[in-house]
């Protein structure tokens, strides 16, 4: 594949990620399952490669999903913690 083709594919995949991750984030908020952890790790991984996802700023934490029992996400420690 040429660089142009790879850039096109990359753009399509990035759009798919952006279009679906905010929904996953919203779904995961305050659940007491694997969902908040999975979504938050994906958000952190994307941030490492320079992809920022526009999240829902009406939620208590506009960026990370909270776990219903374990609390808020600590991106440095890669785990939830109660404040």
C-alpha positions as CSV (number, residue, x, y, z in Angstrom):
1,X,0.0,0.0,0.0
2,X,1.1,3.5,-0.6
3,X,1.4,6.1,2.1
4,X,-1.6,7.9,0.8
5,X,-3.7,4.8,1.0
6,X,-2.4,4.1,4.6
7,X,-3.2,7.7,5.6
8,X,-6.8,7.3,4.2
9,X,-7.3,4.0,6.2
10,X,-5.8,5.6,9.3
11,X,-8.2,8.6,9.0
12,X,-11.2,6.2,8.6
13,X,-10.2,4.2,11.6
14,X,-9.6,7.3,13.7
15,X,-13.1,8.6,12.9
16,X,-14.6,5.2,13.9
17,X,-12.7,5.4,17.2
18,X,-13.8,8.9,17.9
19,X,-17.5,8.2,16.9
20,X,-17.8,5.2,19.1
21,X,-15.6,5.7,22.2
22,X,-17.6,8.6,23.5
23,X,-20.7,6.3,23.5
24,X,-18.7,3.6,25.3
25,X,-17.5,6.1,27.8
26,X,-21.0,7.3,28.5
27,X,-22.3,3.7,28.8
28,X,-19.5,2.7,31.2
29,X,-19.9,5.6,33.7
30,X,-20.8,4.4,37.2
31,X,-21.1,0.7,36.2
32,X,-19.5,-1.8,38.5
33,X,-18.2,-4.1,35.8
34,X,-15.1,-4.4,33.6
35,X,-16.5,-1.6,31.3
36,X,-15.2,1.5,33.1
37,X,-11.7,0.0,33.3
38,X,-11.7,-1.1,29.7
39,X,-12.9,2.3,28.4
40,X,-10.5,4.3,30.6
41,X,-7.5,2.3,29.5
42,X,-8.5,2.8,25.9
43,X,-8.8,6.6,26.5
44,X,-5.3,6.6,28.1
45,X,-3.8,4.6,25.2
46,X,-5.3,6.9,22.6
47,X,-4.0,10.0,24.5
48,X,-0.5,8.4,24.4
49,X,-0.6,8.4,20.6
50,X,-2.1,11.9,20.4
51,X,-5.8,11.1,19.8
52,X,-8.1,13.1,22.0
53,X,-11.8,12.2,22.2
54,X,-14.4,14.8,22.8
55,X,-16.3,13.5,25.8
56,X,-19.6,14.4,27.4
57,X,-19.0,17.3,29.7
58,X,-22.4,16.9,31.4
59,X,-21.0,14.0,33.4
60,X,-19.3,14.3,36.8
61,X,-15.9,13.5,35.3
62,X,-16.1,14.7,31.7
63,X,-13.2,12.5,30.6
64,X,-13.0,9.2,32.4
65,X,-15.7,6.8,33.4
66,X,-16.2,6.2,37.1
67,X,-16.6,2.8,38.6
68,X,-19.8,2.6,40.7
69,X,-18.0,0.9,43.6
70,X,-14.3,1.7,43.1
71,X,-14.4,5.5,42.4
72,X,-12.6,7.8,40.0
73,X,-9.9,6.8,37.5
74,X,-6.3,7.6,38.3
75,X,-4.6,7.7,34.9
76,X,-1.1,7.7,36.4
77,X,-1.7,4.6,38.5
78,X,-4.0,3.0,35.9
79,X,-6.6,2.1,38.5
80,X,-9.6,3.5,40.3
81,X,-9.4,5.1,43.7
82,X,-11.8,6.6,46.1
83,X,-11.0,10.2,46.9
